Amino acid sequence: MNPAPQLVIKQFIKGKRERVYQAWLKPELAVQWFSPENLKPISFRTDAKVGGSYIHVMTGPEGNNLTTFGEYIELVENKRLVFTWGGDINGPQESIVTVELEDHEGGTLVTLSQCKLPADLVESHVSGWESALVHLSKFLKGEQS
């Protein structure tokens, strides 16, 4: 059993649950949004299956690259993703991210939680995930126009 989450973020996304799920796993979609708004995603490679891995590279305003990577622990189609989170942003310790998707009036309620995160990184991760979910919302809204 995973320890209690250290952060929980909820965000309403105006988009179908199926499309929100795909946006997390399909490289051609994730590379368009998967980063906080102050960073730019530049590559996203994945083997989207339990035990499969992903590697995600973003670039900052100064041109520095940040890499995250991990392994998929659980994938429940259109409902739930659980994956490890490691790399430049997390330091040497892997944390666990859970993304849950629920139908909500006119869209999808995304609940993101993260556990096993070093205490000194919680605040920056809250800010980063909140911004990334806003980025996702804008991406899917633009897609529907």
C-alpha positions as CSV (number, residue, x, y, z in Angstrom):
1,M,0.0,0.0,0.0
2,N,1.3,3.5,-0.9
3,P,1.8,6.0,1.9
4,A,-0.7,8.9,2.2
5,P,-0.3,11.5,-0.5
6,Q,1.7,14.6,0.3
7,L,-0.2,16.6,-2.3
8,V,-3.6,16.4,-3.9
9,I,-4.8,18.7,-6.7
10,K,-8.2,18.7,-8.3
11,Q,-8.8,20.4,-11.7
12,F,-11.8,20.5,-13.9
13,I,-10.9,19.9,-17.6
14,K,-13.4,20.7,-20.3
15,G,-12.9,17.6,-22.3
16,K,-14.1,14.0,-22.4
17,R,-12.5,11.7,-20.0
18,E,-11.3,9.4,-22.8
19,R,-9.5,12.3,-24.4
20,V,-7.9,13.5,-21.1
21,Y,-6.6,9.9,-20.5
22,Q,-5.1,9.8,-24.0
23,A,-3.5,13.2,-23.5
24,W,-1.4,11.7,-20.6
25,L,-0.3,8.6,-22.6
26,K,-0.1,9.4,-26.3
27,P,3.3,11.0,-27.1
28,E,1.9,13.2,-29.9
29,L,-0.6,14.7,-27.4
30,A,1.6,14.8,-24.3
31,V,4.4,16.7,-26.0
32,Q,2.0,19.5,-26.6
33,W,1.0,20.2,-23.0
34,F,2.8,18.0,-20.4
35,S,4.8,20.7,-18.5
36,P,4.2,23.6,-16.3
37,E,3.3,26.7,-18.4
38,N,6.8,28.3,-17.8
39,L,8.5,25.2,-19.4
40,K,8.1,23.8,-22.9
41,P,7.7,20.1,-23.5
42,I,10.2,19.0,-26.2
43,S,9.9,15.2,-26.2
44,F,7.7,12.5,-24.7
45,R,8.4,8.8,-25.3
46,T,6.4,6.1,-23.7
47,D,5.6,2.4,-23.6
48,A,2.1,2.9,-22.1
49,K,1.5,-0.4,-20.4
50,V,1.9,-1.7,-16.8
51,G,5.6,-2.1,-16.3
52,G,6.4,0.1,-19.3
53,S,8.3,3.3,-19.0
54,Y,8.2,6.9,-20.1
55,I,10.8,9.6,-20.5
56,H,9.8,13.2,-20.8
57,V,12.0,16.2,-21.6
58,M,11.1,19.9,-21.1
59,T,13.1,23.0,-21.6
60,G,13.2,26.1,-19.4
61,P,13.2,29.8,-20.4
62,E,17.0,29.8,-20.2
63,G,17.3,26.8,-22.5
64,N,18.1,24.3,-19.8
65,N,16.6,20.8,-20.2
66,L,14.7,19.0,-17.4
67,T,14.1,15.3,-17.7
68,T,11.5,13.2,-15.9
69,F,11.1,9.4,-16.2
70,G,9.4,6.6,-14.6
71,E,7.4,3.4,-14.9
72,Y,3.7,2.7,-15.2
73,I,2.4,0.9,-12.1
74,E,-1.3,0.9,-12.9
75,L,-3.3,1.9,-16.0
76,V,-7.1,1.6,-15.9
77,E,-8.4,2.9,-19.3
78,N,-10.0,6.3,-19.1
79,K,-10.1,6.2,-15.3
80,R,-6.7,6.0,-13.5
81,L,-3.0,6.2,-14.1
82,V,-0.3,5.4,-11.5
83,F,3.3,5.9,-12.3
84,T,6.7,6.6,-10.7
85,W,8.1,10.1,-11.1
86,G,11.9,10.6,-11.0
87,G,14.5,12.7,-12.7
88,D,15.9,16.2,-12.6
89,I,12.9,17.6,-10.9
90,N,12.6,15.0,-8.1
91,G,16.2,14.5,-7.2
92,P,17.4,10.9,-6.6
93,Q,14.2,9.7,-5.0
94,E,11.3,8.4,-7.0
95,S,7.8,9.4,-6.0
96,I,4.5,8.0,-7.1
97,V,1.9,10.0,-9.0
98,T,-1.8,8.9,-9.2
99,V,-4.1,10.6,-11.7
100,E,-7.8,9.8,-11.4
101,L,-10.4,10.8,-13.9
102,E,-14.2,11.2,-13.3
103,D,-17.0,12.4,-15.5
104,H,-18.1,15.8,-14.3
105,E,-20.8,18.2,-15.8
106,G,-19.5,19.1,-19.2
107,G,-16.0,17.6,-18.8
108,T,-13.7,15.7,-16.5
109,L,-12.6,16.1,-12.9
110,V,-8.9,15.3,-12.6
111,T,-7.6,14.4,-9.2
112,L,-3.8,14.2,-9.1
113,S,-2.0,13.0,-6.0
114,Q,1.7,12.4,-5.3
115,C,3.4,10.5,-2.5
116,K,6.9,9.6,-1.4
117,L,8.1,13.1,-2.4
118,P,10.9,14.7,-0.4
119,A,9.3,17.3,1.9
120,D,11.4,20.1,0.5
121,L,10.0,19.5,-3.0
122,V,6.2,19.4,-2.1
123,E,5.6,23.1,-2.6
124,S,7.3,23.3,-6.0
125,H,5.5,20.2,-7.1
126,V,2.1,21.6,-6.1
127,S,2.8,24.7,-8.1
128,G,4.2,22.7,-11.1
129,W,1.3,20.2,-11.2
130,E,-1.3,23.0,-10.9
131,S,0.3,24.8,-13.8
132,A,0.6,21.6,-15.9
133,L,-3.1,20.9,-15.4
134,V,-4.0,24.4,-16.5
135,H,-1.8,23.8,-19.5
136,L,-3.7,20.6,-20.2
137,S,-7.0,22.4,-19.9
138,K,-5.9,25.0,-22.4
139,F,-4.6,22.4,-24.8
140,L,-7.8,20.4,-24.8
141,K,-10.0,23.5,-25.0
142,G,-8.0,24.7,-28.0
143,E,-8.4,21.3,-29.6
144,Q,-12.2,21.5,-29.3
145,S,-12.4,25.0,-31.0
